[in-house]
Amino acid sequence: MLFKRVRLALLVCSLVAVAALTVRADDKAPDKKPEAIPAPAAAAPAPAASSDCGPTYKTVCVTEYVPESYTATRTVYKTECVPQKYTTYKTECTTETRTRNVTCYKTVTEVVDEVRTVCVCTPVQEERTIMKHVVTCVPVTTMTCKTIDKGHYECKEVECGPTLGERLHGLFAKRHSSCGCDTGCGCEPSCGCETACPRTKTVKVWVACKETIQVPCTRMERHVECVPEKCMVTVNKMVPTQKTFKVCKTRCIPETKCETYCVSVPHQVAVECTRMVSRCVPCTETYTACRMVAKTVEKKVLCDTGCGCATSCCETSCCESKKHAFFGAFKGLFHKSSSCGCGCE
């Protein structure tokens, strides 16, 4: 579409340029710029030439391109889903009855005499040599140190305390008696001293005198000796013996029998199915397009009246550029401004 539009635009430009050059071939180059004169409202026959210098019109044919809509048909491809039938296979199982020979074993229990070797514990007398412990007592004499006391008794005077009667009397008597003594005896000292004289008594005292001497000491010591001795010893030995036992044994006896069983046999079955498949389908559609069509249009332009001014240089297309904007835009490229004084620019 873009290429078509560019081609039409170039064709229009070339046609407009040719038409502009054809219209201006008979024009004279004016010296002054004419004044703008309004175009006539309606098409009328050209007035006859008068003595005064008035505008004179003539009819010319102009080619214009007008957009035109048209309807056309084209082929397009559309994607649509179409049902399609196909053949597939599925597995089905059929039950069949078959026969086979099966060997099975039957268990039988029986009692059998069996000879086995058994170890029996039997006592046996054996002569063995043992080590016997013999204990003997032996006298042993040793010298020991002994301390003896060779002292004697001596007479000695010692102070004696109050008697039991005096102690009991002192508990009940006054603490300070008239004699001034603290004993509370109630007697006055005969010696004339202030305190009473202590009483004494004579006792025997042992005076020690210790000496160390060597004294022989005899004691019995115990000695243990190991003496070999032969003796008879009873020993238990495991003696193998053959014995017969009753044993229960189990054995399997084969038996053949015929049995019937069911088997599922698979096989393939053809099935017709339908699926949707996408495919491109050509379709014819109608569309509306736009194109530029060339049309010939009659227009009135000013002509030369012979009054000395060149009015042929002014054209209607130049004055009515606002009504025909498309044609006036291209004419401005080739049209030179004139100042003929006819009223158009």
C-alpha positions, 0 to 999 in steps of 0.5 A, a space after each residue: 500500500 505504501 508503494 502505491 501511495 508514493 507512486 500516485 504522489 509522484 504521478 500527481 506532482 508530474 501532472 501538476 507541473 506540466 499543467 502549470 507550465 502549459 497555463 503560463 506559456 501565454 502569460 506576459 511577465 508584468 512589471 508590477 504586482 497586481 492587486 487581489 481581486 475576488 473570484 466570481 461567485 458563479 460561472 458566467 459567460 465572459 463579458 465583452 471587451 469594453 473601453 475600460 480596463 476590467 477583468 475578463 475570465 476564460 474557462 480552462 480544464 484542470 486535472 485533479 486527483 480525488 481519493 476514491 474508495 473501492 472494494 476488492 477481494 483477497 485470499 488469506 489463510 486461517 487456522 481452524 481445528 478439524 476433526 480427524 479419525 485415526 486408528 489406535 490399538 488397546 490391550 485387552 485380556 481374555 481369560 483362558 482355562 489351561 491344564 498342567 501337571 504339578 509335582 507336589 511333595 507329601 510329608 510322612 513321619 515315621 519312627 526309626 531306630 538310630 545308633 548314636 555315639 554318646 559320651 558317658 561319664 565314668 569314674 576311674 581310679 588313678 594314681 597320682 603324685 601330690 605335694 603335701 604340706 608338712 608343718 613343723 615347730 622349731 625352737 629358736 633362741 634370741 637375745 632381747 633387751 629387758 629393763 629392770 628397776 633396782 630402786 628403794 623406798 624412802 620416808 618423806 614428809 608431805 603436807 596433808 589437807 583438811 580432814 572430812 570433818 573439817 571440810 563439813 564444819 567449814 561449810 556451816 561455820 563463818 567464813 572469818 572466825 575470831 582467830 583470823 584464819 580462813 580455814 574456819 576451824 575456830 581455833 587460835 594458832 599456838 605459835 603466835 603467828 597470824 596464819 595457822 601452820 600447815 599439817 604434815 605427815 610421813 609417807 614412803 616414796 619409791 625411788 626408781 633406779 632402772 637398768 637395761 640387761 640382755 636376756 635370752 628368749 626361746 620361742 617356737 617358729 612354724 616351718 612348712 615343707 612340701 613333701 611328695 606323696 602318692 595317692 589314688 584319685 577318683 577321676 570322671 572320664 567321658 567314655 564314648 558308648 554306642 546306644 540305640 535310640 528311637 528317632 522320629 524322621 520326616 520325609 517328603 514323598 513326591 506326587 504328580 497330579 493334574 490341575 486346572 488354572 485360569 490365565 489372562 491372555 493379552 491381545 491387541 484390539 484396533 479402535 477408531 478414535 477422533 482427534 482435533 487437528 489444526 490446519 491452514 485453510 485458504 479463505 476469500 475476504 472482501 476489503 475496502 481500499 482507497 485510490 487516487 483518481 484523475 478527474 478533469 475540472 473546468 475552471 475560470 481564469 482571468 485573461 488579457 483585455 488589451 488595456 495594456 496590463 497583462 492579466 493573463 499572468 493571473 490565473 483562477 487557480 492562484 486566486 482560489 488556492 484556499 478552495 483547492 489547497 491540494 492543487 495550489 500547494 504544487 502550483 506555488 513551486 512553479 508560479 512566479 508572483 506578478 504585479 500586473 495590477 489586475 488585482 490578483 497576487 
